[in-house]
Amino acid sequence: MLYSIGYTGLTVEDLINILQAYKVTHLIDVRSKPFSRDKAFNKSALQRALANESVGYLWKGGDLGGLGEITDNNLTWLKQFQSDKVACVMCMESDPIKCHRYYEIGKRLNRLDVVVKHIKVVTTPRLKFWIMGEEGQETLL
């Protein structure tokens, strides 16, 4: 199972709560540069926070980031990786349609028979999240 999420507007705690709600076991960071103005989302800090909650962390921005070419081999790796896990690719952009994880990862994986469920998040007035295309299935925290 493969999800995607963008963290803009979230705290690390919000992100972890959402990952836990979908039973995600591995977060795959697909930011080309794994750094943020919010230091909690810098690679090492995020990796520690996720480890404390038993969520694995992989930075794959060099292979699956938005600044370079995403090869078929890298998509095949992702297809195989997620085949026996509940994984989630993460980038900064909260709207999947404005992010490479929708077009460059999601659409291309669909052609390889992998369904990517894009998590949409709204943070005001209260944290709500749902799978894109399944708006009736929202969850409130």
Secondary structure, DSSP 8 states (H G I E B T S, - for coil): -EEEEE-TT--HHHHHHHHHHTT--EEEE--SS---SSGGGSHHHHHHHHHHTT-EEEE-HHHH-SSS---HHHHHHHHHHHTTS-EEEEES-SSGGGSHIIIIIIIHHHTTT--EEEEEEE-SSS-EEEETT-GGG-EE-
